[in-house]
């Protein structure tokens, strides 16, 4: 910004504190100060919790939506006085607002309960409520529209903006893994090793490749193939179809995109400036694919160990 002499008020900066047990009033302040120092700025526009400050089923990783009370009793959460309360969280964030270090704050990867508890607690205390919730949302993953988050975030209820991330399913919705599968799925070991050595994206890496398996289930890949045919039918790329669909959903306030070069970024940004919405027929064609399997990320016929000898995300190995 300084090199280009861009005024600070023209840029929106968001940062995060990692979630889980790390979220304490002390760490909220410490991590915020660290971000300010690294950004070399006086304030952060949106300061977010990367994960809930409590135990919560992390369904965005492909795990079961089932809440397990035994997990909530785990010593990881219950030692040292238990997880940070919603009251402590709201007071700590308000302290940063009052000090001018943040303009607002938000949640990530949380559910309707966490969102509502935060906003209602803040309002009861007279503190600044969260302004946003960031969630995994794409043409492959619509659960936030159907699990209560959309209703809770609505302007008629908690009035919280929704930030959509992984709108391209970690790159699967660009189509670049359709001909040659991701490294961890490739039965051709020699070719798989080449993909790992020269990754096309996160799906070809050992770490993210496992975490993002949810976008590569048989059901997910079948849906991607059908969405690619729809895109071709209407003269657009799979990337364009996916991003324009994302932009058009009433739940979404803003869509986060991440790219490895400026060309990719510029290509994606142009899809957000197209004035014409996707037609009702295109949206219906997409919905017909969706209704075959409403959440293909949870449909895995590969339960058990993968070829690295590890368990699939969310699947415990005895």
C-alpha positions in Angstrom: 0.0 0.0 0.0 2.8 2.4 0.9 4.7 1.7 -2.4 1.5 2.4 -4.4 0.5 5.2 -2.0 -2.9 3.6 -1.5 -4.9 5.3 1.4 -5.4 2.9 4.3 -9.2 3.6 4.3 -9.4 2.3 0.7 -8.3 -1.2 1.8 -10.2 -3.6 3.9 -7.9 -5.8 6.0 -9.1 -9.0 7.7 -7.1 -11.1 10.0 -7.7 -14.1 12.3 -6.8 -15.7 15.6 -6.6 -19.5 15.4 -9.5 -21.2 17.1 -10.1 -23.9 19.7 -8.5 -23.6 23.1 -6.2 -20.9 21.9 -9.0 -18.4 22.0 -8.7 -16.7 25.4 -9.0 -13.0 26.2 -5.2 -12.8 26.6 -4.5 -14.5 23.3 -7.2 -12.5 21.5 -5.3 -9.3 22.4 -1.8 -10.8 21.8 -2.6 -12.2 18.4 -4.3 -8.9 17.3 -1.2 -6.9 18.3 0.9 -9.4 16.3 -1.3 -9.0 13.2 -1.1 -5.2 13.6 2.7 -5.3 13.8 3.0 -7.6 10.8 0.5 -5.6 8.7 2.2 -2.3 9.8 -1.2 -0.7 10.3 -3.1 0.8 13.2 -6.3 -1.2 12.9 -7.8 -4.3 11.5 -11.2 -4.0 9.7 -12.4 -7.5 10.5 -10.8 -9.7 13.2 -12.0 -13.2 13.0 -12.0 -16.5 15.0 -10.6 -19.1 12.6 -12.4 -21.9 14.5 -15.0 -21.8 17.3 -13.6 -21.3 20.8 -15.4 -24.4 21.9 -15.9 -28.0 20.8 -18.1 -28.1 17.7 -18.4 -30.8 15.0 -16.3 -29.5 12.2 -18.5 -30.6 9.4 -16.7 -28.4 6.8 -13.9 -31.0 7.0 -16.2 -33.8 5.9 -16.8 -35.0 9.5 -20.2 -36.0 10.7 -22.6 -33.3 11.7 -23.4 -35.3 14.8 -22.6 -33.5 18.1 -20.8 -35.8 20.5 -21.2 -34.9 24.1 -18.3 -37.2 25.0 -16.0 -35.0 22.8 -17.3 -31.9 24.7 -16.2 -33.6 28.0 -12.7 -34.2 26.6 -10.0 -32.8 29.0 -8.7 -30.9 26.0 -11.7 -28.5 26.4 -12.5 -28.9 30.1 -9.1 -28.4 31.7 -8.0 -24.9 32.8 -11.5 -23.8 33.4 -13.1 -25.0 30.2 -13.4 -23.2 26.9 -13.7 -19.4 26.8 -17.3 -18.4 27.3 -19.3 -16.3 24.9 -19.3 -13.5 27.5 -15.5 -13.5 27.7 -15.2 -13.6 24.0 -17.5 -10.7 23.4 -15.9 -8.6 26.1 -12.4 -9.2 24.8 -13.5 -8.2 21.3 -15.2 -5.1 22.6 -12.0 -4.1 24.3 -10.2 -4.1 21.0 -13.0 -2.1 19.4 -12.9 0.5 22.1 -9.1 0.7 21.8 -9.4 1.3 18.1 -7.4 -1.8 17.2 -10.3 -3.4 15.3 -13.4 -2.0 13.5 -15.4 -5.2 13.8 -15.1 -8.9 14.4 -16.4 -12.1 13.0 -16.6 -15.9 13.1 -15.4 -18.7 10.8 -16.4 -22.3 10.5 -19.1 -22.0 13.1 -22.7 -23.1 13.1 -26.1 -21.5 13.7 -25.8 -22.1 17.5 -22.4 -20.4 17.7 -23.5 -17.5 15.5 -26.7 -16.9 17.5 -25.1 -17.3 20.9 -22.4 -14.7 20.0 -24.8 -12.1 18.6 -27.3 -12.5 21.4 -24.6 -12.4 24.1 -23.1 -9.3 22.6 -26.4 -7.6 22.5 -27.2 -8.5 26.1 -23.9 -7.1 27.2 -24.1 -4.0 25.1 -21.0 -4.9 23.2 -20.3 -4.9 19.4 -21.8 -8.1 17.9 -20.0 -10.1 15.2 -20.5 -8.6 11.7 -19.7 -11.7 9.7 -19.3 -15.5 9.6 -17.0 -17.2 7.1 -18.0 -20.6 5.8 -17.1 -23.3 3.3 -19.7 -22.8 0.5 -19.7 -23.8 -3.1 -21.9 -25.4 -5.8 -20.7 -28.7 -4.2 -21.3 -27.7 -0.6 -24.6 -25.9 0.1 -25.0 -27.0 3.7 -24.9 -23.4 5.1 -28.1 -22.8 3.2 -29.8 -25.7 4.8 -28.4 -26.2 8.3 -29.7 -23.0 9.9 -26.7 -20.7 9.3 -28.6 -18.9 6.5 -31.6 -18.4 8.7 -29.5 -17.2 11.6 -27.5 -14.8 9.5 -30.5 -13.3 7.8 -31.1 -9.6 8.1 -34.4 -10.5 9.7 -32.6 -12.4 12.5 -29.0 -11.8 13.5 -28.1 -9.7 10.4 -24.6 -11.1 9.9 -22.8 -11.1 6.6 -21.7 -14.5 5.1 -18.2 -14.8 3.6 -18.0 -17.8 1.3 -14.7 -19.5 1.0 -13.6 -22.5 -1.1 -16.0 -21.4 -3.8 -13.9 -23.4 -6.3 -13.6 -26.4 -3.9 -9.9 -25.9 -3.6 -9.5 -25.9 -7.4 -11.7 -28.9 -8.2 -14.2 -26.6 -9.8 -11.7 -25.2 -12.2 -11.7 -28.6 -14.0 -7.9 -29.0 -13.8 -8.2 -32.3 -12.0 -10.7 -33.9 -14.4 -8.3 -35.6 -16.8 -5.5 -36.4 -14.4 -6.8 -37.1 -10.9 -5.3 -35.5 -7.8 -2.0 -37.1 -6.6 -3.5 -38.9 -3.6 -6.2 -40.5 -5.8 -4.1 -41.4 -8.8 -3.6 -45.1 -9.2 -0.6 -44.4 -11.5 2.0 -44.0 -8.8 4.7 -42.6 -11.1 2.3 -39.9 -12.4 1.1 -39.2 -8.8 4.7 -38.6 -7.7 5.2 -36.1 -10.6 2.0 -34.3 -9.5 3.3 -34.1 -5.9 6.7 -32.8 -7.2 5.0 -30.2 -9.5 1.6 -29.6 -7.9 -1.2 -28.1 -10.0 -2.7 -26.9 -6.7 -3.5 -27.9 -3.1 -5.1 -31.2 -4.1 -1.7 -32.4 -5.3 0.0 -31.8 -2.0 0.3 -34.3 0.8 -1.1 -32.2 3.5 -4.0 -30.3 1.8 -4.6 -33.2 -0.5 -5.8 -35.3 2.4 -7.8 -32.5 4.1 -9.5 -31.6 0.8 -10.5 -35.1 0.0 -14.1 -34.2 0.7 -14.2 -32.5 -2.7 -13.0 -35.6 -4.4 -15.4 -38.3 -3.3 -17.0 -40.3 -6.1 -20.2 -38.4 -5.6 -18.4 -35.0 -5.7 -16.5 -35.9 -8.9 -19.7 -37.1 -10.5 -21.3 -33.8 -9.7 -18.3 -31.9 -11.0 -18.5 -33.7 -14.3 -22.2 -32.8 -14.7 -21.6 -29.2 -13.7 -18.8 -29.1 -16.4 -21.3 -30.3 -19.0 -23.8 -27.6 -17.9 -21.0 -24.9 -18.2 -20.1 -26.2 -21.7 -23.8 -26.3 -22.8 -24.1 -22.6 -22.0 -20.7 -21.5 -23.4 -18.8 -20.8 -20.2 -16.0 -22.4 -18.2 -16.7 -24.5 -15.1 -14.9 -21.7 -13.1 -17.3 -19.1 -14.4 -20.4 -21.2 -13.7 -19.2 -21.9 -10.1 -18.3 -18.3 -9.2 -21.4 -16.7 -10.8 -23.6 -19.2 -9.0 -21.9 -18.4 -5.8 -22.3 -14.7 -6.2 -26.0 -15.2 -7.0 -26.9 -17.0 -3.7 -28.9 -14.8 -1.3 -26.9 -16.1 1.6 -23.6 -14.8 0.3 -22.4 -11.3 1.1 -18.9 -11.7 -0.4 -16.9 -14.5 -1.9 -13.3 -15.1 -1.0 -11.0 -16.2 -3.8 -7.4 -17.4 -3.7 -5.1 -17.8 -6.6 -1.5 -18.4 -7.3 -1.0 -15.7 -10.0 -2.5 -12.4 -11.2 -3.9 -13.9 -14.4 -6.1 -16.4 -12.4 -7.2 -13.6 -10.1 -8.1 -11.2 -12.9 -10.0 -14.0 -14.7 -12.1 -14.8 -11.6 -12.8 -11.1 -10.7 -14.3 -10.5 -14.1 -17.1 -13.0 -13.3 -18.1 -10.8 -10.4 -18.6 -7.8 -12.6 -21.0 -9.6 -15.1 -24.3 -7.7 -14.7 -26.6 -10.4 -16.0 -27.4 -13.2 -13.5 -27.4 -16.8 -14.5 -30.8 -17.6 -16.1 -33.5 -19.5 -14.3 -33.0 -22.4 -16.6 -29.2 -22.6 -15.8 -30.0 -22.4 -12.1 -32.6 -25.2 -12.5 -30.1 -27.3 -14.4 -27.7 -26.9 -11.5 -30.4 -27.7 -9.0 -31.3 -30.9 -10.8 -27.7 -32.1 -10.3 -27.7 -31.0 -6.7 -30.9 -32.9 -5.9 -29.3 -36.2 -6.9 -27.0 -35.8 -3.9 -27.5 -32.8 -1.7 -24.2 -33.0 0.0 -21.7 -35.1 -2.0 -18.9 -34.1 0.4 -20.4 -36.5 2.9 -20.8 -39.4 0.5 -17.6 -41.5 0.7 -17.3 -45.1 -0.4 -13.6 -45.0 0.5 -14.0 -45.2 4.3 -10.9 -46.6 5.9 -7.2 -46.1 5.2 -5.9 -44.2 2.2 -2.8 -45.3 0.3 -0.6 -43.3 2.8 -2.0 -45.5 5.5 -4.0 -42.7 7.0 -7.7 -42.4 7.8 -10.0 -40.3 5.7 -11.0 -37.0 7.2 -13.6 -37.6 9.9 -13.2 -41.4 9.8 -11.7 -42.8 13.0 -9.3 -45.7 12.5 -9.4 -48.4 15.3 
